[in-house]
């Protein structure tokens, strides 16, 4: 398997509080890895470390075998290849949906305006938002904003997209439209790491599910086996509510 991202003994502390303890994880090309667990289990911190929005306290983060925490590593080029979609969208409120997708390409990737516009339009079309290309975030629903944010990430032609609870800020009726876009991306072969509370997505779309608790990876496995037959007591306890439904 072609490993794209590998975490070796990853640790992260905030002061005396140890949030990640010895995380080892390998993500292969084309995998959709769902990361589940209670709030405060370290899921989002792990994702933010992978994008170096948080600096690890120890361990290694390897991208195609290169340690991204090394001083001379080209972080800008890396973040274009490993993009992040945030819970709160992080769109520029004074720009239209189209401009939100064009600007990072021009500023970060140094594409010319014409090429960036073409790529932006293609990706807004891909997420079903081309009709809203001239709308500003204030005119969009939460689900629409998140779809624009996904289009913006796709404009970089990333190898990996990190989704940090992409539906948790949405009203329930808007969750489906975002999950549909993510399912479509998963079936296209995009490598995805998804921190999520959407157990149906984790079960039906993932190639692998990881359960975290108190800064550890407690259990991981293929979705069918993971949900049908969780091995660890803590995993069973966490899943019990979902499985009852």
C-alpha positions as CSV (number, residue, x, y, z in Angstrom):
1,X,0.0,0.0,0.0
2,X,1.2,3.5,-0.8
3,X,1.2,5.3,2.6
4,X,0.5,9.0,2.2
5,X,0.4,10.2,5.8
6,X,2.0,8.3,8.7
7,X,2.0,9.3,12.4
8,X,4.7,7.9,14.6
9,X,4.4,8.2,18.4
10,X,2.6,11.5,17.9
11,X,2.2,13.5,21.2
12,X,0.6,16.8,22.0
13,X,0.3,18.6,25.3
14,X,-1.2,21.9,26.3
15,X,0.7,22.8,29.4
16,X,0.3,19.8,31.7
17,X,-2.7,18.5,29.8
18,X,-1.7,15.6,27.5
19,X,-4.2,15.6,24.6
20,X,-2.5,13.1,22.3
21,X,-0.5,10.1,23.7
22,X,1.6,8.1,21.4
23,X,-0.6,8.1,18.3
24,X,0.5,5.7,15.5
25,X,-1.5,5.8,12.3
26,X,-0.9,5.0,8.7
27,X,-3.2,6.5,6.0
28,X,-3.0,4.9,2.5
29,X,-3.8,6.5,-0.8
30,X,-7.6,6.4,-1.6
31,X,-8.6,5.5,2.0
32,X,-11.5,7.2,3.8
33,X,-10.6,7.1,7.5
34,X,-13.4,8.2,9.9
35,X,-12.2,9.2,13.4
36,X,-14.9,9.0,16.1
37,X,-14.9,9.4,19.8
38,X,-16.3,11.6,22.6
39,X,-15.6,15.4,22.7
40,X,-12.2,16.0,24.2
41,X,-10.8,12.6,23.0
42,X,-8.1,14.3,20.9
43,X,-9.7,13.8,17.4
44,X,-9.6,17.4,16.2
45,X,-6.2,18.0,17.8
46,X,-4.8,15.1,15.8
47,X,-6.2,16.5,12.6
48,X,-4.8,20.0,13.4
49,X,-1.4,18.5,14.1
50,X,-1.4,16.8,10.7
51,X,-1.9,20.2,9.1
52,X,0.6,21.8,11.6
53,X,-2.1,24.2,12.9
54,X,-1.0,22.7,16.2
55,X,2.7,21.9,16.7
56,X,3.2,18.4,18.0
57,X,5.0,18.0,21.4
58,X,6.7,14.8,20.2
59,X,6.8,12.1,17.5
60,X,6.8,12.4,13.7
61,X,4.3,13.3,11.0
62,X,5.4,11.8,7.7
63,X,4.0,12.8,4.3
64,X,5.3,10.3,1.6
65,X,8.1,9.5,4.1
66,X,9.2,13.1,4.7
67,X,8.9,14.5,8.2
68,X,6.8,17.7,8.0
69,X,8.0,18.9,11.4
70,X,11.5,19.5,10.1
71,X,12.6,23.1,9.9
72,X,13.3,23.2,6.2
73,X,10.0,21.5,5.2
74,X,8.0,23.5,2.7
75,X,4.8,23.9,4.7
76,X,3.0,26.1,2.1
77,X,3.4,23.4,-0.6
78,X,2.3,20.7,1.9
79,X,-0.9,22.6,2.9
80,X,-1.9,22.8,-0.8
81,X,-1.6,19.0,-0.9
82,X,-3.2,18.3,2.5
83,X,-6.2,20.7,2.7
84,X,-8.5,21.2,5.7
85,X,-12.2,21.7,5.8
86,X,-13.3,23.3,9.1
87,X,-16.3,23.0,11.3
88,X,-17.1,26.8,11.0
89,X,-16.4,27.1,7.2
90,X,-13.7,29.8,7.6
91,X,-14.9,31.7,4.4
92,X,-14.1,35.3,3.7
93,X,-17.3,37.1,4.5
94,X,-16.6,40.1,2.2
95,X,-16.1,37.8,-0.9
96,X,-18.5,35.9,-3.0
97,X,-18.4,32.1,-3.2
98,X,-16.5,32.3,-6.4
99,X,-13.9,34.8,-5.0
100,X,-13.5,32.6,-1.9
101,X,-12.4,29.8,-4.3
102,X,-10.2,32.0,-6.5
103,X,-8.2,33.9,-4.0
104,X,-6.3,31.1,-2.3
105,X,-5.3,29.8,-5.7
106,X,-3.9,33.2,-6.8
107,X,-2.2,34.0,-3.5
108,X,-0.9,30.6,-2.4
109,X,-0.6,28.6,-5.6
110,X,0.3,31.6,-7.8
111,X,-2.2,30.6,-10.5
112,X,-3.3,33.3,-12.9
113,X,-6.8,34.7,-12.4
114,X,-8.2,33.1,-15.6
115,X,-7.0,29.6,-14.7
116,X,-8.1,30.0,-11.0
117,X,-11.6,31.2,-12.1
118,X,-12.0,28.1,-14.4
119,X,-10.9,25.7,-11.7
120,X,-13.1,27.5,-9.1
121,X,-16.2,27.2,-11.4
122,X,-15.5,23.5,-12.0
123,X,-15.3,22.8,-8.3
124,X,-18.4,24.9,-7.3
125,X,-20.2,22.8,-10.0
126,X,-18.9,19.6,-8.4
127,X,-20.4,20.5,-5.0
128,X,-23.7,21.8,-6.5
129,X,-23.0,25.5,-5.8
130,X,-22.4,27.0,-9.2
131,X,-25.8,28.8,-9.1
132,X,-24.6,30.6,-6.0
133,X,-21.2,31.7,-7.2
134,X,-22.0,35.4,-6.8
135,X,-23.5,35.0,-3.3
136,X,-21.6,36.1,-0.2
137,X,-21.5,33.8,2.9
138,X,-24.2,35.9,4.7
139,X,-26.7,35.0,1.9
140,X,-26.0,31.2,2.2
141,X,-27.2,28.5,4.5
142,X,-24.7,26.6,6.7
143,X,-24.8,23.6,4.3
144,X,-24.2,25.9,1.3
145,X,-21.2,27.6,3.1
146,X,-19.7,24.2,3.9
147,X,-20.1,23.1,0.3
148,X,-18.3,26.3,-0.8
149,X,-15.5,25.5,1.7
150,X,-15.2,22.0,0.3
151,X,-15.0,23.4,-3.3
152,X,-12.3,25.8,-2.1
153,X,-10.2,22.9,-0.7
154,X,-10.7,21.0,-4.0
155,X,-9.4,23.9,-6.0
156,X,-5.9,23.1,-4.8
157,X,-6.2,19.6,-6.3
158,X,-5.2,18.1,-3.0
159,X,-4.0,14.6,-2.3
160,X,-5.6,14.5,1.1
161,X,-8.6,16.4,2.6
162,X,-8.9,16.7,6.3
163,X,-12.5,17.2,7.5
164,X,-12.8,18.5,11.0
165,X,-16.4,17.8,12.1
166,X,-17.7,19.3,8.8
167,X,-21.4,18.8,9.7
168,X,-21.5,19.6,13.5
169,X,-22.3,23.3,13.0
170,X,-25.2,22.6,10.6
171,X,-28.9,22.3,11.2
172,X,-30.0,18.7,10.9
173,X,-31.7,19.2,7.5
174,X,-28.5,20.5,6.0
175,X,-26.3,17.7,7.1
176,X,-27.4,15.4,4.3
177,X,-26.4,17.8,1.5
178,X,-22.8,18.0,2.8
179,X,-22.5,14.3,3.5
180,X,-23.7,13.6,-0.1
181,X,-20.8,15.7,-1.4
182,X,-18.4,13.9,0.8
183,X,-19.7,10.5,-0.3
184,X,-19.2,11.5,-3.9
185,X,-15.6,12.6,-3.2
186,X,-15.0,9.3,-1.4
187,X,-16.2,7.3,-4.4
188,X,-13.9,9.4,-6.6
189,X,-10.8,8.0,-4.8
190,X,-9.9,11.1,-2.8
191,X,-7.9,10.3,0.4
192,X,-10.0,11.6,3.3
193,X,-9.6,11.9,7.1
194,X,-12.9,12.7,8.6
195,X,-13.5,13.6,12.3
196,X,-17.2,13.0,12.6
197,X,-20.2,12.3,14.8
198,X,-22.1,11.0,11.8
199,X,-22.0,7.3,12.6
200,X,-23.9,6.4,9.4
201,X,-21.2,8.0,7.3
202,X,-18.5,6.3,9.3
203,X,-20.2,2.9,8.8
204,X,-21.3,3.2,5.2
205,X,-18.6,5.3,3.5
206,X,-15.3,4.7,5.4
207,X,-12.7,2.2,4.4
208,X,-11.6,2.3,8.1
209,X,-12.9,3.6,11.4
210,X,-10.8,4.8,14.3
211,X,-12.1,5.2,17.8
212,X,-10.2,7.6,20.1
213,X,-10.5,8.1,23.8
214,X,-8.5,10.2,26.2
215,X,-5.8,10.9,23.6
216,X,-5.3,7.2,22.6
217,X,-6.4,5.3,19.5
218,X,-8.4,2.6,21.4
219,X,-9.5,0.6,18.4
220,X,-9.6,0.6,14.6
221,X,-11.0,-1.6,11.9
222,X,-13.1,-2.0,8.8
223,X,-16.5,-0.5,9.3
224,X,-18.6,-3.6,9.1
225,X,-16.4,-5.5,11.7
226,X,-15.9,-2.4,13.8
227,X,-19.7,-1.6,14.3
228,X,-20.9,-5.3,14.3
229,X,-18.2,-6.6,16.7
230,X,-16.3,-3.9,18.6
231,X,-13.6,-5.6,20.6
232,X,-12.8,-3.1,23.4
233,X,-15.2,-2.4,26.3
234,X,-14.8,1.4,25.9
235,X,-15.7,1.1,22.2
236,X,-18.8,-1.0,22.9
237,X,-19.9,1.5,25.5
238,X,-19.4,4.5,23.1
239,X,-21.3,2.7,20.3
240,X,-24.1,1.3,22.4
241,X,-26.4,4.3,21.9
242,X,-25.8,4.3,18.1
243,X,-26.3,0.5,17.8
244,X,-29.6,0.7,19.7
245,X,-30.9,3.0,17.1
